């Protein structure tokens, strides 16, 4: 996840290796939490959610 300290120096390099092609922000986690505590996720229970930006799947060729 990006922080103000490393945002200027390494976010471009880091994003190159992430399947979604960007560094995560606190809002990304907040949006997921908001969904899972809301009515739309009423049928979901007992899950562990990983916020890995697709790293478990692998790199996707963005040029296609």
C-alpha positions as a printed Julia matrix, in Angstrom:
64×3 Matrix{Float64}:
   0.0     0.0     0.0
   1.28    3.45   -0.84
   2.3     5.83    1.89
   3.22    9.51    1.62
   6.86    8.63    2.3
   7.33    6.26   -0.64
   4.69    7.56   -3.04
   7.04    9.79   -5.02
  10.01    7.45   -5.28
   8.76    3.94   -5.81
   5.11    3.88   -6.83
   5.93    3.76  -10.54
   8.37    0.9   -10.07
   6.02   -0.97   -7.76
   3.01   -0.6   -10.05
   4.91   -2.22  -12.91
   4.85   -5.56  -11.1
   1.22   -5.45   -9.92
  -1.48   -7.03  -12.12
  -3.91   -4.14  -11.58
  -1.07   -1.77  -12.59
  -1.25    0.56   -9.6
  -0.22    0.72   -5.97
  -3.01    0.29   -3.45
  -4.42    3.13   -1.41
  -6.18    3.11    1.97
  -9.43    3.83    0.12
  -9.15    0.45   -1.65
  -9.35   -1.36    1.68
 -12.04    1.0     2.97
 -14.21    0.28   -0.08
 -13.91   -3.48    0.47
 -14.74   -3.13    4.17
 -17.71   -0.94    3.32
 -19.05   -3.61    0.96
 -18.64   -6.48    3.42
 -20.38   -4.67    6.27
 -23.23   -3.53    4.03
 -26.51   -5.12    2.99
 -25.15   -6.21   -0.41
 -22.9    -8.74    1.33
 -25.64  -10.08    3.59
 -25.18  -13.65    2.3
 -21.38  -13.61    2.78
 -20.04  -14.9     6.08
 -16.89  -16.43    7.52
 -14.52  -15.28    4.78
 -10.92  -14.14    4.86
 -10.35  -11.56    2.16
  -6.93  -10.9     0.69
  -6.2    -7.52   -0.87
  -3.29   -8.53   -3.09
  -4.19   -6.54   -6.23
  -4.13   -9.71   -8.29
  -0.65  -10.83   -7.23
  -1.94  -14.33   -6.5
  -3.1   -14.62  -10.13
  -0.03  -13.19  -11.8
   0.87  -10.42  -14.18
  -1.55   -9.72  -17.03
  -0.28   -8.25  -20.29
  -1.86   -4.77  -20.33
  -0.98   -4.18  -23.99
  -3.66   -6.53  -25.36
